[in-house]
Amino acid sequence: MARQVAYTYKGQAKVINFAYDKFHDMYEAAAAAEGVDLTRFLAMEQQVAMTAKGKGALKSYRLNEFARMGFKDIRMLRDEEQG
């Protein structure tokens, strides 16, 4: 079954299709759907991953940066939520 990602971008709720063969994760899929360039974000994320001692810093960085870009509540939809 196809996966779907739900998110809010600049106050507007949206649902898009998602496939792991096209995108690394749901964040990249949402950014691609909105035409947001992640080049600088991915470079900085890689630096945070190399210097952080735990995954908490990386997750926090990702959530804060996507909120700054205008994204909110990015999540995978469950099978029963899709339709």
mmCIF file of the N, C-alpha and C atoms, coordinates in Angstrom:
data_MODEL
# 
_entry.id   MODEL 
# 
loop_
_atom_site.group_PDB 
_atom_site.id 
_atom_site.type_symbol 
_atom_site.label_atom_id 
_atom_site.label_alt_id 
_atom_site.label_comp_id 
_atom_site.label_asym_id 
_atom_site.label_entity_id 
_atom_site.label_seq_id 
_atom_site.pdbx_PDB_ins_code 
_atom_site.Cartn_x 
_atom_site.Cartn_y 
_atom_site.Cartn_z 
_atom_site.occupancy 
_atom_site.B_iso_or_equiv 
_atom_site.pdbx_formal_charge 
_atom_site.auth_seq_id 
_atom_site.auth_comp_id 
_atom_site.auth_asym_id 
_atom_site.auth_atom_id 
_atom_site.pdbx_PDB_model_num 
ATOM 1   N N  . MET A 1 1  ? 0.842  -1.183 0.000  1.00 0.00 ? 1  MET A N  1 
ATOM 2   C CA . MET A 1 1  ? 0.000  0.000  0.000  1.00 0.00 ? 1  MET A CA 1 
ATOM 3   C C  . MET A 1 1  ? 0.885  1.243  0.000  1.00 0.00 ? 1  MET A C  1 
ATOM 4   N N  . ALA A 1 2  ? 0.453  2.245  -0.701 1.00 0.00 ? 2  ALA A N  1 
ATOM 5   C CA . ALA A 1 2  ? 1.206  3.497  -0.786 1.00 0.00 ? 2  ALA A CA 1 
ATOM 6   C C  . ALA A 1 2  ? 1.185  4.225  0.552  1.00 0.00 ? 2  ALA A C  1 
ATOM 7   N N  . ARG A 1 3  ? 2.298  4.867  0.847  1.00 0.00 ? 3  ARG A N  1 
ATOM 8   C CA . ARG A 1 3  ? 2.387  5.661  2.071  1.00 0.00 ? 3  ARG A CA 1 
ATOM 9   C C  . ARG A 1 3  ? 2.021  7.096  1.751  1.00 0.00 ? 3  ARG A C  1 
ATOM 10  N N  . GLN A 1 4  ? 1.543  7.793  2.783  1.00 0.00 ? 4  GLN A N  1 
ATOM 11  C CA . GLN A 1 4  ? 1.237  9.201  2.633  1.00 0.00 ? 4  GLN A CA 1 
ATOM 12  C C  . GLN A 1 4  ? 1.807  9.969  3.814  1.00 0.00 ? 4  GLN A C  1 
ATOM 13  N N  . VAL A 1 5  ? 2.180  11.222 3.544  1.00 0.00 ? 5  VAL A N  1 
ATOM 14  C CA . VAL A 1 5  ? 2.707  12.109 4.572  1.00 0.00 ? 5  VAL A CA 1 
ATOM 15  C C  . VAL A 1 5  ? 1.760  13.295 4.689  1.00 0.00 ? 5  VAL A C  1 
ATOM 16  N N  . ALA A 1 6  ? 1.411  13.620 5.930  1.00 0.00 ? 6  ALA A N  1 
ATOM 17  C CA . ALA A 1 6  ? 0.587  14.802 6.202  1.00 0.00 ? 6  ALA A CA 1 
ATOM 18  C C  . ALA A 1 6  ? 1.469  15.844 6.864  1.00 0.00 ? 6  ALA A C  1 
ATOM 19  N N  . TYR A 1 7  ? 1.253  17.104 6.513  1.00 0.00 ? 7  TYR A N  1 
ATOM 20  C CA . TYR A 1 7  ? 2.020  18.193 7.104  1.00 0.00 ? 7  TYR A CA 1 
ATOM 21  C C  . TYR A 1 7  ? 1.263  19.497 6.930  1.00 0.00 ? 7  TYR A C  1 
ATOM 22  N N  . THR A 1 8  ? 1.700  20.496 7.657  1.00 0.00 ? 8  THR A N  1 
ATOM 23  C CA . THR A 1 8  ? 1.151  21.841 7.513  1.00 0.00 ? 8  THR A CA 1 
ATOM 24  C C  . THR A 1 8  ? 2.285  22.737 7.051  1.00 0.00 ? 8  THR A C  1 
ATOM 25  N N  . TYR A 1 9  ? 2.049  23.475 5.978  1.00 0.00 ? 9  TYR A N  1 
ATOM 26  C CA . TYR A 1 9  ? 3.058  24.384 5.439  1.00 0.00 ? 9  TYR A CA 1 
ATOM 27  C C  . TYR A 1 9  ? 2.458  25.783 5.370  1.00 0.00 ? 9  TYR A C  1 
ATOM 28  N N  . LYS A 1 10 ? 3.029  26.676 6.136  1.00 0.00 ? 10 LYS A N  1 
ATOM 29  C CA . LYS A 1 10 ? 2.573  28.063 6.211  1.00 0.00 ? 10 LYS A CA 1 
ATOM 30  C C  . LYS A 1 10 ? 1.069  28.143 6.454  1.00 0.00 ? 10 LYS A C  1 
ATOM 31  N N  . GLY A 1 11 ? 0.597  27.328 7.407  1.00 0.00 ? 11 GLY A N  1 
ATOM 32  C CA . GLY A 1 11 ? -0.794 27.368 7.836  1.00 0.00 ? 11 GLY A CA 1 
ATOM 33  C C  . GLY A 1 11 ? -1.763 26.562 6.991  1.00 0.00 ? 11 GLY A C  1 
ATOM 34  N N  . GLN A 1 12 ? -1.294 25.888 5.962  1.00 0.00 ? 12 GLN A N  1 
ATOM 35  C CA . GLN A 1 12 ? -2.162 25.129 5.079  1.00 0.00 ? 12 GLN A CA 1 
ATOM 36  C C  . GLN A 1 12 ? -1.849 23.637 5.198  1.00 0.00 ? 12 GLN A C  1 
ATOM 37  N N  . ALA A 1 13 ? -2.853 22.833 5.600  1.00 0.00 ? 13 ALA A N  1 
ATOM 38  C CA . ALA A 1 13 ? -2.672 21.387 5.758  1.00 0.00 ? 13 ALA A CA 1 
ATOM 39  C C  . ALA A 1 13 ? -2.631 20.714 4.393  1.00 0.00 ? 13 ALA A C  1 
ATOM 40  N N  . LYS A 1 14 ? -1.689 19.767 4.233  1.00 0.00 ? 14 LYS A N  1 
ATOM 41  C CA . LYS A 1 14 ? -1.522 19.071 2.962  1.00 0.00 ? 14 LYS A CA 1 
ATOM 42  C C  . LYS A 1 14 ? -1.210 17.604 3.208  1.00 0.00 ? 14 LYS A C  1 
ATOM 43  N N  . VAL A 1 15 ? -1.524 16.773 2.213  1.00 0.00 ? 15 VAL A N  1 
ATOM 44  C CA . VAL A 1 15 ? -1.206 15.341 2.231  1.00 0.00 ? 15 VAL A CA 1 
ATOM 45  C C  . VAL A 1 15 ? -0.569 15.009 0.890  1.00 0.00 ? 15 VAL A C  1 
ATOM 46  N N  . ILE A 1 16 ? 0.571  14.316 0.936  1.00 0.00 ? 16 ILE A N  1 
ATOM 47  C CA . ILE A 1 16 ? 1.273  13.921 -0.292 1.00 0.00 ? 16 ILE A CA 1 
ATOM 48  C C  . ILE A 1 16 ? 1.600  12.441 -0.238 1.00 0.00 ? 16 ILE A C  1 
ATOM 49  N N  . ASN A 1 17 ? 1.829  11.843 -1.404 1.00 0.00 ? 17 ASN A N  1 
ATOM 50  C CA . ASN A 1 17 ? 2.276  10.457 -1.472 1.00 0.00 ? 17 ASN A CA 1 
ATOM 51  C C  . ASN A 1 17 ? 3.767  10.408 -1.154 1.00 0.00 ? 17 ASN A C  1 
ATOM 52  N N  . PHE A 1 18 ? 4.209  9.281  -0.608 1.00 0.00 ? 18 PHE A N  1 
ATOM 53  C CA . PHE A 1 18 ? 5.598  9.129  -0.189 1.00 0.00 ? 18 PHE A CA 1 
ATOM 54  C C  . PHE A 1 18 ? 6.111  7.757  -0.577 1.00 0.00 ? 18 PHE A C  1 
ATOM 55  N N  . ALA A 1 19 ? 7.341  7.717  -1.070 1.00 0.00 ? 19 ALA A N  1 
ATOM 56  C CA . ALA A 1 19 ? 8.006  6.452  -1.388 1.00 0.00 ? 19 ALA A CA 1 
ATOM 57  C C  . ALA A 1 19 ? 9.472  6.565  -0.987 1.00 0.00 ? 19 ALA A C  1 
ATOM 58  N N  . TYR A 1 20 ? 9.983  5.535  -0.324 1.00 0.00 ? 20 TYR A N  1 
ATOM 59  C CA . TYR A 1 20 ? 11.381 5.545  0.119  1.00 0.00 ? 20 TYR A CA 1 
ATOM 60  C C  . TYR A 1 20 ? 12.361 5.486  -1.050 1.00 0.00 ? 20 TYR A C  1 
ATOM 61  N N  . ASP A 1 21 ? 11.934 5.023  -2.211 1.00 0.00 ? 21 ASP A N  1 
ATOM 62  C CA . ASP A 1 21 ? 12.860 4.989  -3.342 1.00 0.00 ? 21 ASP A CA 1 
ATOM 63  C C  . ASP A 1 21 ? 13.080 6.378  -3.948 1.00 0.00 ? 21 ASP A C  1 
ATOM 64  N N  . LYS A 1 22 ? 12.223 7.340  -3.610 1.00 0.00 ? 22 LYS A N  1 
ATOM 65  C CA . LYS A 1 22 ? 12.384 8.708  -4.110 1.00 0.00 ? 22 LYS A CA 1 
ATOM 66  C C  . LYS A 1 22 ? 12.983 9.645  -3.072 1.00 0.00 ? 22 LYS A C  1 
ATOM 67  N N  . PHE A 1 23 ? 12.649 9.437  -1.797 1.00 0.00 ? 23 PHE A N  1 
ATOM 68  C CA . PHE A 1 23 ? 13.069 10.341 -0.734 1.00 0.00 ? 23 PHE A CA 1 
ATOM 69  C C  . PHE A 1 23 ? 13.675 9.571  0.432  1.00 0.00 ? 23 PHE A C  1 
ATOM 70  N N  . HIS A 1 24 ? 14.635 10.217 1.099  1.00 0.00 ? 24 HIS A N  1 
ATOM 71  C CA . HIS A 1 24 ? 15.297 9.625  2.256  1.00 0.00 ? 24 HIS A CA 1 
ATOM 72  C C  . HIS A 1 24 ? 14.347 9.526  3.443  1.00 0.00 ? 24 HIS A C  1 
ATOM 73  N N  . ASP A 1 25 ? 13.538 10.574 3.645  1.00 0.00 ? 25 ASP A N  1 
ATOM 74  C CA . ASP A 1 25 ? 12.580 10.577 4.752  1.00 0.00 ? 25 ASP A CA 1 
ATOM 75  C C  . ASP A 1 25 ? 11.413 11.507 4.430  1.00 0.00 ? 25 ASP A C  1 
ATOM 76  N N  . MET A 1 26 ? 10.447 11.559 5.338  1.00 0.00 ? 26 MET A N  1 
ATOM 77  C CA . MET A 1 26 ? 9.238  12.350 5.097  1.00 0.00 ? 26 MET A CA 1 
ATOM 78  C C  . MET A 1 26 ? 9.510  13.847 5.065  1.00 0.00 ? 26 MET A C  1 
ATOM 79  N N  . TYR A 1 27 ? 10.559 14.296 5.742  1.00 0.00 ? 27 TYR A N  1 
ATOM 80  C CA . TYR A 1 27 ? 10.915 15.712 5.727  1.00 0.00 ? 27 TYR A CA 1 
ATOM 81  C C  . TYR A 1 27 ? 11.369 16.146 4.329  1.00 0.00 ? 27 TYR A C  1 
ATOM 82  N N  . GLU A 1 28 ? 12.202 15.339 3.715  1.00 0.00 ? 28 GLU A N  1 
ATOM 83  C CA . GLU A 1 28 ? 12.673 15.646 2.367  1.00 0.00 ? 28 GLU A CA 1 
ATOM 84  C C  . GLU A 1 28 ? 11.526 15.623 1.364  1.00 0.00 ? 28 GLU A C  1 
ATOM 85  N N  . ALA A 1 29 ? 10.580 14.714 1.540  1.00 0.00 ? 29 ALA A N  1 
ATOM 86  C CA . ALA A 1 29 ? 9.423  14.636 0.645  1.00 0.00 ? 29 ALA A CA 1 
ATOM 87  C C  . ALA A 1 29 ? 8.560  15.888 0.753  1.00 0.00 ? 29 ALA A C  1 
ATOM 88  N N  . ALA A 1 30 ? 8.319  16.344 1.978  1.00 0.00 ? 30 ALA A N  1 
ATOM 89  C CA . ALA A 1 30 ? 7.508  17.546 2.186  1.00 0.00 ? 30 ALA A CA 1 
ATOM 90  C C  . ALA A 1 30 ? 8.210  18.769 1.590  1.00 0.00 ? 30 ALA A C  1 
ATOM 91  N N  . ALA A 1 31 ? 9.509  18.870 1.787  1.00 0.00 ? 31 ALA A N  1 
ATOM 92  C CA . ALA A 1 31 ? 10.266 20.002 1.248  1.00 0.00 ? 31 ALA A CA 1 
ATOM 93  C C  . ALA A 1 31 ? 10.237 19.981 -0.286 1.00 0.00 ? 31 ALA A C  1 
ATOM 94  N N  . ALA A 1 32 ? 10.387 18.817 -0.880 1.00 0.00 ? 32 ALA A N  1 
ATOM 95  C CA . ALA A 1 32 ? 10.350 18.707 -2.335 1.00 0.00 ? 32 ALA A CA 1 
ATOM 96  C C  . ALA A 1 32 ? 8.977  19.096 -2.877 1.00 0.00 ? 32 ALA A C  1 
ATOM 97  N N  . ALA A 1 33 ? 7.920  18.703 -2.188 1.00 0.00 ? 33 ALA A N  1 
ATOM 98  C CA . ALA A 1 33 ? 6.566  19.035 -2.625 1.00 0.00 ? 33 ALA A CA 1 
ATOM 99  C C  . ALA A 1 33 ? 6.330  20.543 -2.609 1.00 0.00 ? 33 ALA A C  1 
ATOM 100 N N  . GLU A 1 34 ? 6.995  21.248 -1.712 1.00 0.00 ? 34 GLU A N  1 
ATOM 101 C CA . GLU A 1 34 ? 6.829  22.698 -1.613 1.00 0.00 ? 34 GLU A CA 1 
ATOM 102 C C  . GLU A 1 34 ? 7.912  23.473 -2.355 1.00 0.00 ? 34 GLU A C  1 
ATOM 103 N N  . GLY A 1 35 ? 8.860  22.765 -2.968 1.00 0.00 ? 35 GLY A N  1 
ATOM 104 C CA . GLY A 1 35 ? 9.910  23.428 -3.736 1.00 0.00 ? 35 GLY A CA 1 
ATOM 105 C C  . GLY A 1 35 ? 10.979 24.084 -2.876 1.00 0.00 ? 35 GLY A C  1 
ATOM 106 N N  . VAL A 1 36 ? 11.171 23.588 -1.662 1.00 0.00 ? 36 VAL A N  1 
ATOM 107 C CA . VAL A 1 36 ? 12.166 24.146 -0.745 1.00 0.00 ? 36 VAL A CA 1 
ATOM 108 C C  . VAL A 1 36 ? 13.518 23.472 -0.999 1.00 0.00 ? 36 VAL A C  1 
ATOM 109 N N  . ASP A 1 37 ? 14.564 24.262 -1.206 1.00 0.00 ? 37 ASP A N  1 
ATOM 110 C CA . ASP A 1 37 ? 15.910 23.742 -1.439 1.00 0.00 ? 37 ASP A CA 1 
ATOM 111 C C  . ASP A 1 37 ? 16.550 23.389 -0.098 1.00 0.00 ? 37 ASP A C  1 
ATOM 112 N N  . LEU A 1 38 ? 16.953 22.132 0.059  1.00 0.00 ? 38 LEU A N  1 
ATOM 113 C CA . LEU A 1 38 ? 17.522 21.651 1.320  1.00 0.00 ? 38 LEU A CA 1 
ATOM 114 C C  . LEU A 1 38 ? 19.039 21.520 1.290  1.00 0.00 ? 38 LEU A C  1 
ATOM 115 N N  . THR A 1 39 ? 19.704 22.052 0.295  1.00 0.00 ? 39 THR A N  1 
ATOM 116 C CA . THR A 1 39 ? 21.148 21.887 0.151  1.00 0.00 ? 39 THR A CA 1 
ATOM 117 C C  . THR A 1 39 ? 21.908 22.350 1.396  1.00 0.00 ? 39 THR A C  1 
ATOM 118 N N  . ARG A 1 40 ? 21.660 23.566 1.833  1.00 0.00 ? 40 ARG A N  1 
ATOM 119 C CA . ARG A 1 40 ? 22.368 24.104 3.008  1.00 0.00 ? 40 ARG A CA 1 
ATOM 120 C C  . ARG A 1 40 ? 21.933 23.379 4.280  1.00 0.00 ? 40 ARG A C  1 
ATOM 121 N N  . PHE A 1 41 ? 20.646 23.061 4.371  1.00 0.00 ? 41 PHE A N  1 
ATOM 122 C CA . PHE A 1 41 ? 20.139 22.353 5.545  1.00 0.00 ? 41 PHE A CA 1 
ATOM 123 C C  . PHE A 1 41 ? 20.816 20.992 5.693  1.00 0.00 ? 41 PHE A C  1 
ATOM 124 N N  . LEU A 1 42 ? 20.916 20.233 4.600  1.00 0.00 ? 42 LEU A N  1 
ATOM 125 C CA . LEU A 1 42 ? 21.515 18.899 4.662  1.00 0.00 ? 42 LEU A CA 1 
ATOM 126 C C  . LEU A 1 42 ? 22.997 18.954 5.024  1.00 0.00 ? 42 LEU A C  1 
ATOM 127 N N  . ALA A 1 43 ? 23.702 19.974 4.536  1.00 0.00 ? 43 ALA A N  1 
ATOM 128 C CA . ALA A 1 43 ? 25.119 20.129 4.880  1.00 0.00 ? 43 ALA A CA 1 
ATOM 129 C C  . ALA A 1 43 ? 25.281 20.407 6.375  1.00 0.00 ? 43 ALA A C  1 
ATOM 130 N N  . MET A 1 44 ? 24.452 21.286 6.907  1.00 0.00 ? 44 MET A N  1 
ATOM 131 C CA . MET A 1 44 ? 24.529 21.607 8.334  1.00 0.00 ? 44 MET A CA 1 
ATOM 132 C C  . MET A 1 44 ? 24.073 20.426 9.187  1.00 0.00 ? 44 MET A C  1 
ATOM 133 N N  . GLU A 1 45 ? 23.056 19.707 8.724  1.00 0.00 ? 45 GLU A N  1 
ATOM 134 C CA . GLU A 1 45 ? 22.583 18.531 9.449  1.00 0.00 ? 45 GLU A CA 1 
ATOM 135 C C  . GLU A 1 45 ? 23.694 17.484 9.563  1.00 0.00 ? 45 GLU A C  1 
ATOM 136 N N  . GLN A 1 46 ? 24.460 17.336 8.508  1.00 0.00 ? 46 GLN A N  1 
ATOM 137 C CA . GLN A 1 46 ? 25.580 16.399 8.517  1.00 0.00 ? 46 GLN A CA 1 
ATOM 138 C C  . GLN A 1 46 ? 26.630 16.827 9.545  1.00 0.00 ? 46 GLN A C  1 
ATOM 139 N N  . GLN A 1 47 ? 26.902 18.117 9.643  1.00 0.00 ? 47 GLN A N  1 
ATOM 140 C CA . GLN A 1 47 ? 27.855 18.618 10.640 1.00 0.00 ? 47 GLN A CA 1 
ATOM 141 C C  . GLN A 1 47 ? 27.343 18.389 12.055 1.00 0.00 ? 47 GLN A C  1 
ATOM 142 N N  . VAL A 1 48 ? 26.044 18.626 12.267 1.00 0.00 ? 48 VAL A N  1 
ATOM 143 C CA . VAL A 1 48 ? 25.456 18.396 13.592 1.00 0.00 ? 48 VAL A CA 1 
ATOM 144 C C  . VAL A 1 48 ? 25.568 16.918 13.947 1.00 0.00 ? 48 VAL A C  1 
ATOM 145 N N  . ALA A 1 49 ? 25.301 16.032 12.989 1.00 0.00 ? 49 ALA A N  1 
ATOM 146 C CA . ALA A 1 49 ? 25.382 14.595 13.227 1.00 0.00 ? 49 ALA A CA 1 
ATOM 147 C C  . ALA A 1 49 ? 26.803 14.163 13.602 1.00 0.00 ? 49 ALA A C  1 
ATOM 148 N N  . MET A 1 50 ? 27.806 14.787 12.990 1.00 0.00 ? 50 MET A N  1 
ATOM 149 C CA . MET A 1 50 ? 29.195 14.407 13.275 1.00 0.00 ? 50 MET A CA 1 
ATOM 150 C C  . MET A 1 50 ? 29.658 14.902 14.643 1.00 0.00 ? 50 MET A C  1 
ATOM 151 N N  . THR A 1 51 ? 29.119 16.018 15.108 1.00 0.00 ? 51 THR A N  1 
ATOM 152 C CA . THR A 1 51 ? 29.591 16.597 16.360 1.00 0.00 ? 51 THR A CA 1 
ATOM 153 C C  . THR A 1 51 ? 28.708 16.278 17.562 1.00 0.00 ? 51 THR A C  1 
ATOM 154 N N  . ALA A 1 52 ? 27.464 15.920 17.337 1.00 0.00 ? 52 ALA A N  1 
ATOM 155 C CA . ALA A 1 52 ? 26.542 15.651 18.447 1.00 0.00 ? 52 ALA A CA 1 
ATOM 156 C C  . ALA A 1 52 ? 26.853 14.299 19.085 1.00 0.00 ? 52 ALA A C  1 
ATOM 157 N N  . LYS A 1 53 ? 26.649 14.226 20.379 1.00 0.00 ? 53 LYS A N  1 
ATOM 158 C CA . LYS A 1 53 ? 26.922 12.977 21.094 1.00 0.00 ? 53 LYS A CA 1 
ATOM 159 C C  . LYS A 1 53 ? 25.719 12.047 21.101 1.00 0.00 ? 53 LYS A C  1 
ATOM 160 N N  . GLY A 1 54 ? 24.528 12.597 20.890 1.00 0.00 ? 54 GLY A N  1 
ATOM 161 C CA . GLY A 1 54 ? 23.325 11.778 20.857 1.00 0.00 ? 54 GLY A CA 1 
ATOM 162 C C  . GLY A 1 54 ? 22.423 12.193 19.714 1.00 0.00 ? 54 GLY A C  1 
ATOM 163 N N  . LYS A 1 55 ? 21.367 11.431 19.512 1.00 0.00 ? 55 LYS A N  1 
ATOM 164 C CA . LYS A 1 55 ? 20.445 11.732 18.423 1.00 0.00 ? 55 LYS A CA 1 
ATOM 165 C C  . LYS A 1 55 ? 19.490 12.866 18.782 1.00 0.00 ? 55 LYS A C  1 
ATOM 166 N N  . GLY A 1 56 ? 19.421 13.248 20.018 1.00 0.00 ? 56 GLY A N  1 
ATOM 167 C CA . GLY A 1 56 ? 18.528 14.318 20.448 1.00 0.00 ? 56 GLY A CA 1 
ATOM 168 C C  . GLY A 1 56 ? 18.859 15.650 19.802 1.00 0.00 ? 56 GLY A C  1 
ATOM 169 N N  . ALA A 1 57 ? 20.128 15.944 19.671 1.00 0.00 ? 57 ALA A N  1 
ATOM 170 C CA . ALA A 1 57 ? 20.549 17.210 19.059 1.00 0.00 ? 57 ALA A CA 1 
ATOM 171 C C  . ALA A 1 57 ? 20.176 17.249 17.586 1.00 0.00 ? 57 ALA A C  1 
ATOM 172 N N  . LEU A 1 58 ? 20.342 16.142 16.900 1.00 0.00 ? 58 LEU A N  1 
ATOM 173 C CA . LEU A 1 58 ? 20.015 16.074 15.479 1.00 0.00 ? 58 LEU A CA 1 
ATOM 174 C C  . LEU A 1 58 ? 18.510 16.223 15.264 1.00 0.00 ? 58 LEU A C  1 
ATOM 175 N N  . LYS A 1 59 ? 17.728 15.548 16.064 1.00 0.00 ? 59 LYS A N  1 
ATOM 176 C CA . LYS A 1 59 ? 16.270 15.644 15.964 1.00 0.00 ? 59 LYS A CA 1 
ATOM 177 C C  . LYS A 1 59 ? 15.804 17.067 16.274 1.00 0.00 ? 59 LYS A C  1 
ATOM 178 N N  . SER A 1 60 ? 16.367 17.658 17.295 1.00 0.00 ? 60 SER A N  1 
ATOM 179 C CA . SER A 1 60 ? 16.012 19.020 17.668 1.00 0.00 ? 60 SER A CA 1 
ATOM 180 C C  . SER A 1 60 ? 16.363 19.998 16.548 1.00 0.00 ? 60 SER A C  1 
ATOM 181 N N  . TYR A 1 61 ? 17.538 19.847 15.958 1.00 0.00 ? 61 TYR A N  1 
ATOM 182 C CA . TYR A 1 61 ? 17.946 20.711 14.850 1.00 0.00 ? 61 TYR A CA 1 
ATOM 183 C C  . TYR A 1 61 ? 16.959 20.592 13.690 1.00 0.00 ? 61 TYR A C  1 
ATOM 184 N N  . ARG A 1 62 ? 16.624 19.366 13.334 1.00 0.00 ? 62 ARG A N  1 
ATOM 185 C CA . ARG A 1 62 ? 15.714 19.135 12.212 1.00 0.00 ? 62 ARG A CA 1 
ATOM 186 C C  . ARG A 1 62 ? 14.346 19.759 12.475 1.00 0.00 ? 62 ARG A C  1 
ATOM 187 N N  . LEU A 1 63 ? 13.782 19.533 13.641 1.00 0.00 ? 63 LEU A N  1 
ATOM 188 C CA . LEU A 1 63 ? 12.465 20.088 13.966 1.00 0.00 ? 63 LEU A CA 1 
ATOM 189 C C  . LEU A 1 63 ? 12.478 21.613 13.968 1.00 0.00 ? 63 LEU A C  1 
ATOM 190 N N  . ASN A 1 64 ? 13.507 22.198 14.556 1.00 0.00 ? 64 ASN A N  1 
ATOM 191 C CA . ASN A 1 64 ? 13.597 23.660 14.611 1.00 0.00 ? 64 ASN A CA 1 
ATOM 192 C C  . ASN A 1 64 ? 13.781 24.288 13.236 1.00 0.00 ? 64 ASN A C  1 
ATOM 193 N N  . GLU A 1 65 ? 14.612 23.690 12.403 1.00 0.00 ? 65 GLU A N  1 
ATOM 194 C CA . GLU A 1 65 ? 14.849 24.240 11.075 1.00 0.00 ? 65 GLU A CA 1 
ATOM 195 C C  . GLU A 1 65 ? 13.618 24.119 10.175 1.00 0.00 ? 65 GLU A C  1 
ATOM 196 N N  . PHE A 1 66 ? 12.920 22.996 10.265 1.00 0.00 ? 66 PHE A N  1 
ATOM 197 C CA . PHE A 1 66 ? 11.726 22.854 9.448  1.00 0.00 ? 66 PHE A CA 1 
ATOM 198 C C  . PHE A 1 66 ? 10.621 23.781 9.939  1.00 0.00 ? 66 PHE A C  1 
ATOM 199 N N  . ALA A 1 67 ? 10.557 24.037 11.225 1.00 0.00 ? 67 ALA A N  1 
ATOM 200 C CA . ALA A 1 67 ? 9.593  25.014 11.748 1.00 0.00 ? 67 ALA A CA 1 
ATOM 201 C C  . ALA A 1 67 ? 9.949  26.409 11.232 1.00 0.00 ? 67 ALA A C  1 
ATOM 202 N N  . ARG A 1 68 ? 11.234 26.724 11.179 1.00 0.00 ? 68 ARG A N  1 
ATOM 203 C CA . ARG A 1 68 ? 11.678 28.011 10.664 1.00 0.00 ? 68 ARG A CA 1 
ATOM 204 C C  . ARG A 1 68 ? 11.324 28.166 9.185  1.00 0.00 ? 68 ARG A C  1 
ATOM 205 N N  . MET A 1 69 ? 11.365 27.065 8.432  1.00 0.00 ? 69 MET A N  1 
ATOM 206 C CA . MET A 1 69 ? 11.029 27.093 7.009  1.00 0.00 ? 69 MET A CA 1 
ATOM 207 C C  . MET A 1 69 ? 9.521  27.199 6.768  1.00 0.00 ? 69 MET A C  1 
ATOM 208 N N  . GLY A 1 70 ? 8.717  26.998 7.814  1.00 0.00 ? 70 GLY A N  1 
ATOM 209 C CA . GLY A 1 70 ? 7.268  27.111 7.671  1.00 0.00 ? 70 GLY A CA 1 
ATOM 210 C C  . GLY A 1 70 ? 6.515  25.801 7.792  1.00 0.00 ? 70 GLY A C  1 
ATOM 211 N N  . PHE A 1 71 ? 7.219  24.707 8.080  1.00 0.00 ? 71 PHE A N  1 
ATOM 212 C CA . PHE A 1 71 ? 6.578  23.398 8.209  1.00 0.00 ? 71 PHE A CA 1 
ATOM 213 C C  . PHE A 1 71 ? 6.158  23.148 9.653  1.00 0.00 ? 71 PHE A C  1 
ATOM 214 N N  . LYS A 1 72 ? 5.085  22.378 9.799  1.00 0.00 ? 72 LYS A N  1 
ATOM 215 C CA . LYS A 1 72 ? 4.598  22.042 11.134 1.00 0.00 ? 72 LYS A CA 1 
ATOM 216 C C  . LYS A 1 72 ? 3.917  20.684 11.054 1.00 0.00 ? 72 LYS A C  1 
ATOM 217 N N  . ASP A 1 73 ? 4.037  19.895 12.087 1.00 0.00 ? 73 ASP A N  1 
ATOM 218 C CA . ASP A 1 73 ? 3.314  18.626 12.229 1.00 0.00 ? 73 ASP A CA 1 
ATOM 219 C C  . ASP A 1 73 ? 3.518  17.691 11.037 1.00 0.00 ? 73 ASP A C  1 
ATOM 220 N N  . ILE A 1 74 ? 4.758  17.404 10.678 1.00 0.00 ? 74 ILE A N  1 
ATOM 221 C CA . ILE A 1 74 ? 5.051  16.467 9.596  1.00 0.00 ? 74 ILE A CA 1 
ATOM 222 C C  . ILE A 1 74 ? 4.972  15.060 10.170 1.00 0.00 ? 74 ILE A C  1 
ATOM 223 N N  . ARG A 1 75 ? 4.122  14.212 9.542  1.00 0.00 ? 75 ARG A N  1 
ATOM 224 C CA . ARG A 1 75 ? 3.947  12.850 10.065 1.00 0.00 ? 75 ARG A CA 1 
ATOM 225 C C  . ARG A 1 75 ? 3.474  11.915 8.969  1.00 0.00 ? 75 ARG A C  1 
ATOM 226 N N  . MET A 1 76 ? 3.774  10.635 9.153  1.00 0.00 ? 76 MET A N  1 
ATOM 227 C CA . MET A 1 76 ? 3.270  9.591  8.257  1.00 0.00 ? 76 MET A CA 1 
ATOM 228 C C  . MET A 1 76 ? 1.828  9.300  8.649  1.00 0.00 ? 76 MET A C  1 
ATOM 229 N N  . LEU A 1 77 ? 0.986  9.109  7.657  1.00 0.00 ? 77 LEU A N  1 
ATOM 230 C CA . LEU A 1 77 ? -0.391 8.727  7.935  1.00 0.00 ? 77 LEU A CA 1 
ATOM 231 C C  . LEU A 1 77 ? -0.472 7.215  8.102  1.00 0.00 ? 77 LEU A C  1 
ATOM 232 N N  . ARG A 1 78 ? -1.261 6.782  9.039  1.00 0.00 ? 78 ARG A N  1 
ATOM 233 C CA . ARG A 1 78 ? -1.499 5.352  9.224  1.00 0.00 ? 78 ARG A CA 1 
ATOM 234 C C  . ARG A 1 78 ? -2.485 4.875  8.158  1.00 0.00 ? 78 ARG A C  1 
ATOM 235 N N  . ASP A 1 79 ? -2.529 3.582  7.962  1.00 0.00 ? 79 ASP A N  1 
ATOM 236 C CA . ASP A 1 79 ? -3.421 3.009  6.942  1.00 0.00 ? 79 ASP A CA 1 
ATOM 237 C C  . ASP A 1 79 ? -4.872 3.442  7.147  1.00 0.00 ? 79 ASP A C  1 
ATOM 238 N N  . GLU A 1 80 ? -5.326 3.458  8.390  1.00 0.00 ? 80 GLU A N  1 
ATOM 239 C CA . GLU A 1 80 ? -6.721 3.812  8.649  1.00 0.00 ? 80 GLU A CA 1 
ATOM 240 C C  . GLU A 1 80 ? -6.997 5.321  8.466  1.00 0.00 ? 80 GLU A C  1 
ATOM 241 N N  . GLU A 1 81 ? -5.949 6.138  8.449  1.00 0.00 ? 81 GLU A N  1 
ATOM 242 C CA . GLU A 1 81 ? -6.115 7.577  8.244  1.00 0.00 ? 81 GLU A CA 1 
ATOM 243 C C  . GLU A 1 81 ? -6.116 7.965  6.769  1.00 0.00 ? 81 GLU A C  1 
ATOM 244 N N  . GLN A 1 82 ? -5.576 7.092  5.927  1.00 0.00 ? 82 GLN A N  1 
ATOM 245 C CA . GLN A 1 82 ? -5.480 7.408  4.510  1.00 0.00 ? 82 GLN A CA 1 
ATOM 246 C C  . GLN A 1 82 ? -6.840 7.266  3.858  1.00 0.00 ? 82 GLN A C  1 
ATOM 247 N N  . GLY A 1 83 ? -7.061 8.071  2.829  1.00 0.00 ? 83 GLY A N  1 
ATOM 248 C CA . GLY A 1 83 ? -8.345 7.906  2.160  1.00 0.00 ? 83 GLY A CA 1 
ATOM 249 C C  . GLY A 1 83 ? -8.594 8.962  1.265  1.00 0.00 ? 83 GLY A C  1 
# 
